[in-house]
C-alpha cells in the first residue's frame, strides 16, 4: 500500500484534502490565550469598553485557552500544503472553551476560507462539540485557577451566593472542553460536509457502535470520493445515510452552496442590496455577529452575487482575535468580526469609518457610508428578488431599515430593544424555517377558503390583470407541501430547495449585469500587438473607453456606473478580457460572454441603448430544473466505505469521546483509483499545452512580476498570513500598505490630471479627452476616500468618524491656543499697512489653513465630520492649496507623533514627501469642485472698482450701483456708497462669475466716470475675477451709456508661476474695451480677418451646445466677450463706416440701425414697401419692434450696448439672417458706408447670412443681466 504517489496524483480531483481534529493538548495542559484575550479588546485602535486584562478578570470557565491541532490526515497534499497555524486559528477562533454539566453544550457548525497569495481559495467546514475532560491534571488545574480567582475577589468584594454558584469543584462537577472536527476541501460543498461531520459525531455519541470503524469513513472521503465532474452529481456514503452533491456545468454560474435565503432573511432584501452595492464600489465592509457561520454565510453570499466580477481585496469572513490589527488596513476589505455577548455597537470604535459599511447581522441593521450612489433600478430589482423569495415561502421583509451616518444625533438603538422586535418578527416570519409572514398567510387562507374570491381572481387573470403576489404565495405553499415526496428525505428536500432558491436569486443578479454591460466589448481598447508588450506597458495603457461607455448609458445609471468602472474588480475584469485574446478565457468571463451572445441571439436587449427600462430575468425555471434533474438522476456513486487493513484492536469504540485515529491507515490512500487516473489525464494535457504556450509567449518571471505588481493596488494583500504573527511580519505587512497607498495616490493624481487637461493630454498620447462633471466628481470623491484611508492608517486612538478632520481639529486647537498666548503677550503688534501711493487694488487674501476650516465649520448644511473633511478637501483643491495645507498640518511633528504609531503612513518621511508632491501636481489644473457642489451656502464677496486715475475722474458725484451675476444666479442691484471704491456683501453662492453690471444715476456736477475695471473676489475660495471696462459712464461722453455689462475673466494669483502652480487651463474671455473699439475704427482689420473672427465666434457657440449640459459654462462670454459674436459683427459693420470724417462727431453702428429703421418706417407709411413680399414685410415689422423695445428700455446702456443687445436678441429669436438683407437694401447705407464696405458687397453678406443660419439649431438663452428691462 504505497500511498504518497497516489495522494499526489489524485489530489486535484479529490472531494476533501484534509481531515483535522483540534482541541486540548493534555500534555501541555492549560495555556491562556493572551492574543485572543487582549486583542479582542484593543487591537489596532479597536476600543471596547473592557480592560485589556479582562481575560484574567473573568472566571476561569469564561477565559480563553490555546487550542492545538491534535491530528490531521494526510500529512501533506501537493499543491495545497497544510497550514497548521491558520487552520487551528480558524477552526477555533476563540480558542478552547470549557463547560460543566450545568451549561449548554449544543454542537456548533461553522465554515471558514483561506485565500492564498495567488487568489485561490480553500474551504474549511468545522463541527465543534463538547467532550468530557478525562485528564485529572486538567481538572485539578481548573480547580486551582478557581481557587486563586475566588481568593483574589474575596479580598475585593464580600462573598456572595453568585460567586459560589459559578465555581468549579472536581468532586461535584463534570468538566467538558470543546473539540473541533474539520474537513478541508477545494470546493465549497457546505451541505455535504456539514452532514458528513454531523453523522461522524453522531456515531461517537450513539449508544451502539457504528457499522465500521471511524477510520473507514474518513479514509473513504479523503481518498475514494472524487469531486463531481462539471454538470454532474455525485452520491457517497457516510456513517448512516448517503449524501448527494452536484456541481454546475461549465456554462452555468459557478458553485455556491451557502444558503442565500439565510443571508436575505438576516438582513432583509433592501439592506442586502445596499451592502451588495457597497461591495461593488469597493468600500470597507465589516460584518458583525456572535455566530461565525452567519458571518461566513453573509460574506460568501455577497461575493457569490458579484458574478461576473470578483472581489480583489482583503477577504477575511472570520477575523481571528489575533488579527484585529487588520481592521487598521487602509485598503478596501470585506471582514467578519465576532461580537461579544452583550457588547453594544456604540462601544465599538473602529479605526476608520468614513468609507465603512457596518453590517450588524444579529440586530438586522446596517450603517452606510455617506453619499454613495444607489444601484440602478433598485426598486424594481428589490421587487423581483422579493417575488423569488415569496415563491419559496420566504418573506422579503427581514431586517431593519438601513442607517446612513449623516447626523451626529442618530445613534444606533440599543440591541436589547432591537432584539425584542427581532424575536417577534422571527415568531411571525422565520425565513430559515420557510414560514410565511402572518399577513401574507392570512391573505392566502382567505383566497383558498372563499369560492367567490377565487372566481374573481380567475376573472382578473383572464382580463390581463397581474396577480403575481398571490401566485408567488401559492407556489411557495405548494413547494413546502411537496417536501418529503419523491423518495427524498426531508433534509435532502431542504437542500434541493436551498439550491433552487440560490440559483434563482443569483440569476436575477447576473441578469442585471448582463443588461448593464451587454455592450462592454465595444469599449474595450485592445491596442497591444502581443501579451508581452501589453504586460510591460500595462500601467500606461488605457484599456477601456470610459467616457464613451458612460455617454451610452441611461441617465439614472450614471452615478453608480461612473464609480463602478473605477474599481479594481472592473479593471481586472477588463484585463481578463484583453488577455483572453492570447490565453484561455477566465471561467467567469467565459460564462458571462456566452450569456451576452445568447441575449443578442434572442434579441433580448431593448433596441434603444439609453433605455432604463427594467428587464426581468427570463430563465429562472430552466436553471432550477437543471439542478433538480442533476439531484434526481445521480451520475456517479463513489466507492462505499469498507474495512481497512488495520491491526487487531485498532478502531476501538468508546461512547461519548472521539477516539484517537490510526495515522498509518489515514495518511496513505489506495494504490490505484480508476477515477483518479481518468479524471487527471485531461487536466494534465491541458497543463502541458498551457505551459508550452506560456513558454512561447512570455517568460515566467515577467508574468509573475505582472501578477504581483502591475494588475492591482490592494491585491498584494488579499489575505493576511495567519501562520506567522511575528512583529517582523506585521511590520512588513504595514510596509506593503504604505507602498500600496503611495502607488494609489500616484495613479489617482495622474488620472485626475490627464482627464482634466483634456486636449493637451490627448496630443501627448494619454488617451481620451473631455472629462465630464460626473467623472470629475467621481475622481474627487475617490481622492477624498484615499486621504481618509491614509489618515486612518496607524492611528493611536480613534476619535470621531473622520481621522483627517480629527487631526485638523487637534491642529486648530493648538494653533488657536498659540494665537491666544501671543495676543496676551506685551509684545507690540505692527498693524497691516496698505500701499501709500493712493492707488486702489484688491487687498491680498491670507493663506491660512485654519481660516479655511472655519469657513467649513460655519456651513450649517454639513452635519458630520466626514462631510466636513470632504468639503475641506474640495475647498483646498479648488484654492490649489491642498498639498500646502497638508504639508503645514504634518509639519507639527509632535502632534503627528502623538496621534500616530511609528509604522503609520504619515510617519514615513520619504513616502510622505512623495505623497505631497503628487498632490502638488494637481495645482496644474483648475477645479471648481467646492463652488459647484455647495450651491446653497452663503458666500462673502468683495468688490473693488478701479477707475482710470490719470484722467482725474477717479470719483463721481453720482450714485453708483453694481450687480454681480454668475452661473447660479445674481446678487441683485446694490448701491455703492459715494466716494467708496471697495465694498463686501454676502450672497448665496453665485457659482463661477460671468458678468458685472455697473452703472450710476448721472447726478451731480461730476457725474462722468471713467472706469478701468471691476474686481470681484469670492472670499472663501479666493477666486478673483477681473471685469475690464476701460470706458466712460455718463451722458454726452463716449456712447452716452450710464451702465455697462462687463464680462469677467479669472485672474491668475500672483506668484503662481514660481510656486509651480502656473500651468493653467485657458482663461475666460473678457468684456470689450475702448481700445478694441479704437482698433476697429482707426485700424480696420482685413476681410479675411473679419470672416475668420465670425467663423470662430459661431463655431465656439456650436461647440458650446455639443458639450454635456453641465459642462457648458457661460454662453454670455461667447456672445458678448472678447472674440465673441457681437465683437465679430461689430468688425463687420464698422468695415467702411464713414463715421466722424463726414459727420464731425463720433458715430456708432447703432446710429445707422436707427436711421435705417426710421427710413423703413416712413417708407412703409408712404406705401413704398407695399410691393415687397409678405416675408420681408414681417421681417421689417420685427426689426421695428425690437429696435423700439431697446430704445424704450428704462436702462441707459449706450449705443454700443444697444447694438450688443440687438445682436443677442436676434441670435436668440433666429432673426439676424432676416434683418441683414433689410439693412443692406436700405438707401441709408449709401450715406453712411464707403463703396468698399463689406455691408455693400453681396458676396460676404450672403456668406454671413449662411453662417448665422447655422445657429438656428440651438436654443440660445440670454442671462437676465443682458435682457433686463426689455419688454417683447
Helices and strands as residue ranges (DSSP letters): H 4-10, G 11-13, E 18-23, H 34-42, G 43-45, H 54-57, G 60-62, E 68-73, H 84-91, E 98-100, E 108-115, E 121-132, H 136-156, H 161-165, E 175-185, H 190-205, H 214-219, I 220-224, E 233-237, E 242-246, H 260-267, H 269-280, E 284-289, H 292-304, E 314-316, G 321-328, E 333-338, G 345-347, E 356-360, E 365-368, H 378-391, E 403-404, H 415-428, G 431-433, H 438-448, H 451-462, H 468-481, H 490-516, G 520-523, H 531-536, G 538-540, H 546-551, G 555-557, H 558-564, H 568-579, H 587-601, H 620-632, E 636-637, H 663-666, H 674-697, H 700-705, I 706-710, G 714-717, H 727-757, H 759-763, H 773-792, H 803-824, H 849-857, H 865-878, H 882-890, H 893-899, G 905-907, H 909-920, G 921-924, E 938-947, G 949-951, E 960-966, E 969-970, E 974-975, E 982-988, E 993-1000, E 1009-1018, E 1024-1033, E 1043-1050, H 1074-1082, H 1087-1106, G 1109-1111, H 1115-1120, H 1125-1134, H 1140-1143, H 1149-1166, H 1174-1191, H 1198-1212, H 1216-1225, H 1228-1232, G 1238-1240, H 1242-1253, G 1254-1257, H 1264-1267
